[in-house]
């Protein structure tokens, strides 16, 4: 198609209108992703950034680009309506899929299991979790921070491994291992020597000391744990009652 100047101006105007409308939708979704679905530090290291880029690609690039390609006021009214409906359908379908993936991959729990802190998504619970609200009985953090106690008993370990292999549910998403809040604090305290050694190994001591100085706290007033996300790791900082305070890169 040859783009004449009037046609090009029309396309740019139509694309601009579409982009402005799409920007409003994107800002709403970006707010949900950043503040509700993937609050920091999980936005940066556990999928939020990837999700927001996917939504931006669909909402701010795909839709306006299609508008630029096919919008033409010289067409009949019927053709214009058909084109606009087609654009809306394509963009809505792609946006729905992108938002669906982003929402379903959000961390709905952060679990301390053995020597690690990991996130769990709804899918990882293998259909055993009726509602994510059920997790808030272990913690009122968002997402809930939970302790999963691995037993030493051989028969129980065998059952855990069976669930892991046959049902594809990893240890940190096996709810029969979840313990009350007070046990999370005890488990966190018992691992402080280990986590402190790992902080030195990962050369994070300087950042930790800077955070302590800025917050006016000493090492005796906080607990730490290393969280491993899907795209990176950070140190989570808790008070002595196990309440989440902040994070250190």
ABEGO torsion letter per residue (X at the ends): XBBBAAAAAAAAAAAAAAAAAAAAAAAAAAAAAAAAABBOAAAAAAGAAAAAAAAAAAAAAAAAAAAAAABBAABBAAAAAAAAAAAAAAAAAAAAAAAAAAAAABBABBBBBEABBBBBBAAAAGGABABAAAAAAABABOBBBBBBBBBABAAAAAAAAAAAAAAGBBAAABAAABBBAAAAAAAAAAAAAAAAAAAAAAGAAAAAAAAAAAAGBBAAABBBBBBBBAAEBBBBBBBAAGBBABBBX
